[in-house]
Amino acid sequence: MSFALVVNSGSSSIKFQLVDPTKDATEDPFVSGLVEQIGEESGRITLKHQGEKHVVEEEIPDHAAGLKHVFELMEEHGCGPKQVDVVAVGHRVVHGGILFSGPELINDEVVEMIRDLIPLAPLHNGAHVAGMEVARDLLPDIPHVAVFDTGFFHTLPPAAALYAINKDVAMENGVRRYGFHGTSHEYVSQQVPELLGLPAEAVNQITLHLGNGASAAAIEGGRAVDTSMGLTPLAGLAMGTRSGDIDPSIVFHLHRQAGMSIDELDELLNKKSGIKGLAGVNDFRALRKMIEDEDEDAWLAYNIYIHQLRKFIGAYMIALGRVNAITFTAGVGENDAAVRADALAGLEAYGIKVDPEKNTQPSEVAREISTDDSAVKVFVVPTNEELAIARYAVAFA
């Protein structure tokens, strides 16, 4: 049995999985785990393998130490990368800029190109580079592959990709819409034609990746033609802690009126806004409990979230002209039936009819939740970005 090691190196954490890319998406990975609190006084490594969970708490000074500790822990439990047949390592990379339109075999030149993109994703790309350097040092004899969140959106037409700002300033500074969650949107959208019984090129669809981060995409015949996130993942839908789209002048106003610095504004809009900024929580389960307790802030936050979601659904229906399917995925999209129902409520005139019974039935597999006579089919499709990354990686093996 051959595996791909999938590494998602974040600013203060490392997620990892050993994945059999031939397995069904509903099956658990052979190994999964998380390194947390890198650079803090006390860190934690969690490893899950064959139904058992192992936790180690110790200081993890940097990404190199974290990944080395992961490999040691895996070897201790008989599932280390050198004890099983690992044929490739897939690295999730948030930002590929305009340089990378698809998965890329990692070499020294590619690492430097990704390093050069750090200004576009300062919290992410630097950590990705650190993870790549460590993993390549520990596993030098197998291919390492970068898979970019932005890659799927390289097909955006100029009218969707470019902003109405001075073109020279934009070009000199790489300012354009890049889009994110691309691996998820691509993976999910590839499942929909089979569910419809249609060839991919005949399917127009809207995909909604709704988690703590959230994004929408319009996909025409398998190609992305618009998406809600922009230069960074801050744009678009209201999210767990991110504001989504706002009037840009709010930034100038808060700087002048409240004396907020660039760093403070960055923190406000990325980490202290969205659902959390409005209601004090960013977990939709906690938000739902607050709504049940008649908390007005929670109810307002939820309505703003749904309002934004409906605006993008409507815009993408017009952009596509003809829509075969609307698909929900990720943590909120897969598990919150109320969000799905409210996002599509009252759209029967547009051929969208959600079946209440189907919508509320829990399931871990892809399923239709629209009525039999709904002209636009509505699906819930579990995403599996790690499996998608694993499959891309082994293609280079």
C-alpha positions as a printed NumPy array, in Angstrom:
array([[  0.   ,   0.   ,   0.   ],
       [  1.42 ,   3.386,  -1.066],
       [  0.799,   6.64 ,   0.766],
       [  1.165,  10.355,   0.255],
       [  2.173,  12.516,   3.193],
       [  0.117,  15.715,   3.171],
       [  1.593,  18.678,   5.062],
       [ -0.272,  21.897,   5.808],
       [  2.198,  24.15 ,   7.571],
       [  0.49 ,  27.156,   9.174],
       [  1.802,  30.173,  11.032],
       [  1.842,  28.412,  14.427],
       [  0.725,  24.884,  13.566],
       [  1.299,  21.942,  11.239],
       [ -1.505,  19.648,  10.106],
       [ -0.443,  16.344,   8.595],
       [ -1.937,  13.165,   7.162],
       [ -0.761,   9.918,   5.626],
       [ -3.309,   9.26 ,   2.901],
       [ -3.909,   6.324,   0.576],
       [ -4.961,   8.27 ,  -2.544],
       [ -6.858,   5.282,  -3.922],
       [ -9.218,   5.141,  -0.952],
       [-12.762,   6.463,  -0.892],
       [-13.169,  10.014,   0.401],
       [-15.295,   8.83 ,   3.34 ],
       [-12.542,   6.625,   4.775],
       [-10.33 ,   7.92 ,   7.565],
       [ -6.686,   8.618,   6.679],
       [ -4.087,   6.053,   7.747],
       [ -2.519,   8.705,  10.   ],
       [ -3.603,  12.221,  10.873],
       [ -2.425,  14.764,  13.364],
       [ -1.712,  18.304,  14.439],
       [  1.226,  20.235,  15.857],
       [ -0.02 ,  23.213,  17.853],
       [  1.404,  26.282,  19.612],
       [  4.708,  26.358,  17.749],
       [  7.01 ,  28.955,  19.281],
       [  5.114,  29.142,  22.578],
       [  6.193,  27.949,  26.01 ],
       [  4.109,  24.785,  25.796],
       [  3.285,  22.976,  22.56 ],
       [  1.234,  19.912,  21.709],
       [  1.438,  17.133,  19.125],
       [ -1.63 ,  14.988,  18.487],
       [ -1.347,  11.807,  16.423],
       [ -4.272,   9.604,  15.364],
       [ -3.521,   6.151,  13.977],
       [ -5.78 ,   3.107,  13.588],
       [ -8.368,   4.357,  16.043],
       [ -5.873,   5.392,  18.714],
       [ -5.004,   8.926,  19.763],
       [ -1.571,   9.873,  21.099],
       [ -0.789,  13.268,  22.62 ],
       [  2.616,  14.703,  23.505],
       [  2.982,  18.046,  25.261],
       [  6.375,  19.73 ,  25.027],
       [  7.95 ,  22.942,  23.842],
       [  8.089,  23.202,  20.043],
       [ 10.427,  26.094,  19.211],
       [  9.919,  26.114,  15.431],
       [  8.496,  24.235,  12.453],
       [ 11.67 ,  22.189,  12.02 ],
       [ 11.438,  20.851,  15.567],
       [  7.712,  20.249,  15.188],
       [  7.992,  18.148,  12.039],
       [ 10.959,  16.21 ,  13.421],
       [  8.942,  15.407,  16.561],
       [  6.036,  14.293,  14.364],
       [  8.241,  11.852,  12.448],
       [  9.689,  10.493,  15.711],
       [  6.208,   9.972,  17.154],
       [  5.01 ,   8.275,  13.978],
       [  8.035,   5.957,  14.001],
       [  7.387,   5.134,  17.656],
       [  3.953,   3.846,  16.651],
       [  5.124,   2.017,  13.551],
       [  3.755,   4.423,  10.966],
       [  6.715,   6.667,  10.207],
       [  7.334,   7.911,   6.654],
       [ 10.347,   5.589,   6.407],
       [  8.423,   2.6  ,   7.802],
       [  5.611,   2.686,   5.255],
       [  5.679,   3.278,   1.506],
       [  5.459,   7.045,   1.154],
       [  5.753,   7.859,  -2.546],
       [  5.204,  11.632,  -2.436],
       [  4.703,  14.589,  -0.11 ],
       [  1.986,  17.127,  -0.906],
       [  2.304,  20.61 ,   0.572],
       [ -0.681,  22.92 ,   0.778],
       [  0.276,  26.465,  -0.233],
       [ -2.227,  29.272,   0.272],
       [ -0.927,  31.734,  -2.317],
       [  0.548,  30.966,  -5.718],
       [  0.203,  34.481,  -7.104],
       [  0.171,  34.664, -10.894],
       [  3.171,  32.332, -11.073],
       [  1.514,  28.999, -10.329],
       [ -1.605,  27.758, -12.1  ],
       [ -1.419,  24.139, -10.95 ],
       [  0.491,  21.708,  -8.719],
       [  4.249,  22.141,  -8.995],
       [  7.141,  19.781,  -8.291],
       [  9.171,  21.462,  -5.571],
       [ 12.829,  22.29 ,  -6.132],
       [ 15.052,  25.07 ,  -4.795],
       [ 13.825,  27.493,  -7.447],
       [ 10.154,  26.833,  -6.66 ],
       [ 10.79 ,  27.327,  -2.947],
       [ 12.329,  30.727,  -3.655],
       [  9.414,  31.683,  -5.911],
       [  6.979,  30.794,  -3.121],
       [  9.142,  32.767,  -0.683],
       [  8.879,  35.788,  -2.99 ],
       [  5.082,  35.584,  -2.646],
       [  5.183,  36.009,   1.144],
       [  4.013,  39.667,   0.911],
       [  0.739,  38.414,  -0.624],
       [  0.152,  35.963,   2.249],
       [  2.495,  36.891,   5.118],
       [  0.811,  34.658,   7.7  ],
       [  0.848,  31.598,   5.442],
       [  3.489,  31.415,   2.731],
       [  6.415,  31.897,   5.112],
       [  5.2  ,  28.962,   7.182],
       [  4.702,  26.881,   4.034],
       [  8.31 ,  27.511,   3.018],
       [  9.506,  26.467,   6.483],
       [  7.515,  23.237,   6.244],
       [  8.855,  22.478,   2.772],
       [ 12.47 ,  23.014,   3.8  ],
       [ 12.159,  20.716,   6.814],
       [ 10.215,  17.998,   4.996],
       [ 12.608,  17.996,   2.037],
       [ 15.531,  17.675,   4.434],
       [ 13.895,  14.764,   6.29 ],
       [ 12.614,  13.022,   3.152],
       [ 15.055,  13.996,   0.393],
       [ 14.548,  11.026,  -1.926],
       [ 10.857,  11.346,  -2.782],
       [  9.032,  14.047,  -4.767],
       [  7.571,  17.002,  -2.902],
       [  4.686,  18.777,  -4.608],
       [  3.158,  22.204,  -3.909],
       [ -0.623,  22.44 ,  -4.343],
       [ -1.928,  26.007,  -4.402],
       [ -5.244,  27.279,  -3.009],
       [ -5.232,  29.874,  -5.773],
       [ -4.506,  27.511,  -8.656],
       [ -8.092,  26.642,  -9.571],
       [ -8.921,  30.313, -10.08 ],
       [ -6.32 ,  31.012, -12.757],
       [ -9.121,  30.609, -15.281],
       [-10.961,  33.726, -14.064],
       [-11.652,  36.066, -16.996],
       [-10.062,  39.533, -16.721],
       [-13.406,  41.204, -15.956],
       [-13.698,  39.04 , -12.823],
       [-10.015,  38.938, -11.909],
       [ -9.079,  42.624, -12.126],
       [-10.024,  45.51 ,  -9.844],
       [-11.015,  48.965, -11.068],
       [ -7.894,  50.678,  -9.748],
       [ -4.977,  52.223, -11.627],
       [ -3.715,  49.426, -13.862],
       [ -0.019,  50.314, -13.467],
       [ -0.229,  50.316,  -9.674],
       [ -2.108,  47.015,  -9.778],
       [  0.366,  45.365, -12.134],
       [  3.465,  46.564, -10.273],
       [  2.137,  45.243,  -6.944],
       [  0.365,  42.063,  -8.019],
       [ -3.065,  43.403,  -7.118],
       [ -5.85 ,  41.248,  -8.585],
       [ -8.401,  38.662,  -7.516],
       [ -6.644,  35.367,  -6.835],
       [ -9.335,  33.424,  -4.988],
       [ -8.799,  30.798,  -2.278],
       [-10.142,  27.417,  -1.125],
       [ -9.47 ,  26.435,  -4.73 ],
       [ -8.554,  22.847,  -3.903],
       [-11.884,  22.432,  -2.116],
       [-13.957,  24.138,  -4.804],
       [-12.289,  22.057,  -7.516],
       [-12.622,  18.776,  -5.617],
       [-16.295,  19.329,  -4.797],
       [-17.224,  20.629,  -8.234],
       [-15.731,  17.518,  -9.822],
       [-18.218,  15.345,  -7.914],
       [-21.301,  17.226,  -9.124],
       [-21.444,  16.186, -12.811],
       [-21.541,  12.523, -11.772],
       [-24.358,  13.266,  -9.32 ],
       [-26.256,  14.954, -12.146],
       [-25.445,  12.29 , -14.726],
       [-23.985,  14.935, -17.045],
       [-20.56 ,  15.534, -18.604],
       [-18.49 ,  18.12 , -16.738],
       [-18.432,  20.512, -19.676],
       [-22.249,  20.689, -19.621],
       [-22.528,  21.681, -15.954],
       [-22.735,  25.218, -14.585],
       [-22.619,  25.324, -10.815],
       [-22.196,  27.453,  -7.72 ],
       [-20.035,  25.983,  -4.963],
       [-20.193,  27.321,  -1.409],
       [-17.265,  26.489,   0.889],
       [-18.621,  27.505,   4.281],
       [-16.333,  26.963,   7.238],
       [-14.652,  29.405,   9.6  ],
       [-13.355,  30.832,   6.353],
       [-15.985,  31.017,   3.632],
       [-15.995,  31.517,  -0.114],
       [-18.27 ,  31.122,  -3.11 ],
       [-17.352,  30.204,  -6.661],
       [-19.097,  30.281, -10.031],
       [-17.963,  27.381, -12.224],
       [-18.839,  27.073, -15.903],
       [-18.15 ,  23.732, -17.565],
       [-15.476,  22.881, -15.001],
       [-13.725,  26.278, -15.186],
       [-13.945,  28.906, -12.454],
       [-15.306,  32.191, -13.806],
       [-15.745,  34.104, -10.533],
       [-15.081,  33.746,  -6.825],
       [-15.712,  35.788,  -3.708],
       [-12.241,  35.988,  -2.141],
       [ -9.794,  38.408,  -3.689],
       [ -6.193,  39.503,  -3.303],
       [ -6.364,  37.833,   0.115],
       [ -8.859,  35.537,   1.893],
       [-10.358,  38.588,   3.638],
       [-12.706,  39.496,   0.787],
       [-16.209,  38.267,  -0.001],
       [-18.564,  36.567,   2.424],
       [-18.845,  37.401,   6.116],
       [-16.882,  34.659,   7.919],
       [-16.055,  33.347,  11.352],
       [-13.573,  36.087,  12.231],
       [-13.139,  37.936,   8.912],
       [-15.275,  40.872,   7.832],
       [-15.666,  39.935,   4.187],
       [-16.447,  42.777,   1.792],
       [-16.565,  46.268,   3.313],
       [-16.318,  49.818,   2.019],
       [-12.535,  50.341,   1.647],
       [-12.914,  53.802,   3.175],
       [-13.705,  52.169,   6.519],
       [ -9.968,  51.497,   6.787],
       [ -9.11 ,  55.166,   6.212],
       [-11.886,  56.287,   8.55 ],
       [-10.739,  54.07 ,  11.432],
       [ -7.119,  55.124,  10.92 ],
       [ -7.991,  58.821,  11.028],
       [-10.868,  58.764,  13.513],
       [ -9.809,  55.981,  15.892],
       [ -6.056,  56.265,  15.38 ],
       [ -5.766,  52.586,  14.472],
       [ -2.504,  51.46 ,  12.904],
       [ -2.214,  49.205,   9.838],
       [ -1.413,  46.232,  12.068],
       [ -4.391,  46.973,  14.332],
       [ -6.706,  47.252,  11.331],
       [ -5.337,  43.979,   9.94 ],
       [ -6.032,  42.305,  13.284],
       [ -9.515,  43.835,  13.476],
       [-10.669,  42.786,  10.009],
       [ -9.055,  39.333,   9.935],
       [ -9.396,  38.12 ,  13.529],
       [-11.931,  40.273,  15.375],
       [-14.699,  40.752,  12.834],
       [-17.243,  38.53 ,  11.089],
       [-19.488,  36.435,  13.321],
       [-17.069,  36.761,  16.227],
       [-16.951,  40.525,  15.984],
       [-20.74 ,  40.758,  15.934],
       [-21.722,  38.04 ,  18.41 ],
       [-18.574,  37.169,  20.359],
       [-18.294,  33.594,  19.016],
       [-17.216,  32.17 ,  15.672],
       [-18.377,  28.561,  16.143],
       [-21.776,  28.138,  14.485],
       [-22.836,  25.59 ,  17.095],
       [-22.316,  28.202,  19.802],
       [-24.029,  30.801,  17.636],
       [-27.035,  28.521,  17.172],
       [-27.302,  28.033,  20.942],
       [-27.223,  31.804,  21.455],
       [-29.966,  32.265,  18.866],
       [-32.085,  29.666,  20.644],
       [-31.552,  31.695,  23.827],
       [-32.864,  34.774,  21.961],
       [-29.547,  36.627,  21.916],
       [-30.093,  39.655,  19.656],
       [-26.434,  40.02 ,  18.679],
       [-26.302,  36.378,  17.577],
       [-29.494,  36.751,  15.552],
       [-28.154,  39.884,  13.837],
       [-24.816,  38.214,  13.08 ],
       [-26.599,  35.23 ,  11.549],
       [-28.8  ,  37.447,   9.381],
       [-25.819,  39.43 ,   8.099],
       [-24.081,  36.152,   7.253],
       [-27.113,  34.82 ,   5.357],
       [-27.679,  38.162,   3.605],
       [-24.13 ,  38.16 ,   2.265],
       [-24.425,  34.534,   1.185],
       [-27.653,  35.152,  -0.728],
       [-26.125,  38.166,  -2.497],
       [-23.3  ,  36.054,  -3.902],
       [-25.626,  33.22 ,  -4.909],
       [-27.78 ,  35.706,  -6.807],
       [-24.804,  37.39 ,  -8.448],
       [-23.371,  34.086,  -9.623],
       [-26.698,  32.919, -11.01 ],
       [-26.653,  36.013, -13.233],
       [-22.959,  35.582, -14.083],
       [-23.529,  31.976, -15.191],
       [-26.863,  32.576, -16.874],
       [-27.814,  28.914, -16.479],
       [-27.227,  26.996, -13.24 ],
       [-27.482,  23.225, -12.931],
       [-26.492,  22.912,  -9.284],
       [-25.696,  24.704,  -6.043],
       [-23.415,  22.782,  -3.701],
       [-22.615,  23.299,  -0.013],
       [-19.394,  22.035,   1.559],
       [-16.983,  22.458,   4.517],
       [-17.854,  22.51 ,   8.223],
       [-20.863,  24.843,   8.208],
       [-21.991,  23.975,   4.707],
       [-21.993,  20.246,   5.412],
       [-23.46 ,  20.31 ,   8.917],
       [-25.78 ,  23.301,   9.37 ],
       [-29.138,  22.548,   7.741],
       [-30.556,  25.942,   8.777],
       [-27.84 ,  27.829,   6.898],
       [-28.576,  25.826,   3.756],
       [-32.339,  26.322,   4.066],
       [-32.116,  30.048,   4.829],
       [-29.567,  30.713,   2.08 ],
       [-31.981,  29.349,  -0.54 ],
       [-35.331,  30.242,   1.035],
       [-37.924,  31.852,  -1.238],
       [-36.065,  31.113,  -4.474],
       [-38.679,  28.785,  -5.925],
       [-39.334,  31.27 ,  -8.744],
       [-35.724,  30.718,  -9.818],
       [-36.149,  26.949,  -9.909],
       [-34.511,  26.297,  -6.52 ],
       [-36.47 ,  24.12 ,  -4.108],
       [-34.914,  22.575,  -1.001],
       [-36.587,  19.465,   0.419],
       [-36.842,  20.065,   4.213],
       [-36.678,  16.373,   5.056],
       [-33.672,  15.638,   2.863],
       [-31.92 ,  18.762,   4.131],
       [-32.14 ,  17.778,   7.79 ],
       [-31.015,  14.166,   7.348],
       [-27.374,  13.88 ,   8.446],
       [-25.006,  12.045,   6.162],
       [-21.258,  11.789,   5.6  ],
       [-21.588,  11.152,   1.867],
       [-22.537,  13.38 ,  -1.062],
       [-26.288,  13.781,  -1.326],
       [-29.028,  15.778,  -3.007],
       [-31.215,  17.933,  -0.752],
       [-33.459,  19.506,  -3.395],
       [-36.963,  18.375,  -4.313],
       [-37.494,  16.045,  -7.257],
       [-38.982,  18.884,  -9.325],
       [-36.302,  21.456,  -8.49 ],
       [-34.87 ,  22.754, -11.771],
       [-31.628,  23.661,  -9.991],
       [-30.338,  20.727,  -7.993],
       [-28.936,  21.379,  -4.523],
       [-26.226,  19.121,  -3.1  ],
       [-24.166,  18.681,   0.042],
       [-20.751,  17.284,  -0.884],
       [-18.15 ,  16.696,   1.86 ],
       [-14.853,  18.269,   0.92 ],
       [-11.56 ,  16.448,   1.3  ],
       [ -8.718,  18.792,   0.467],
       [ -6.114,  16.414,   1.893],
       [ -7.208,  13.613,  -0.429],
       [ -7.132,  16.014,  -3.381],
       [ -3.608,  17.148,  -2.453],
       [ -2.512,  13.524,  -2.028],
       [ -3.787,  12.627,  -5.495],
       [ -2.026,  15.583,  -7.053],
       [  1.209,  14.663,  -5.27 ],
       [  1.295,  11.013,  -6.342],
       [  0.818,  12.082,  -9.959],
       [  4.429,  13.279,  -9.769],
       [  5.705,  10.051,  -8.164]])
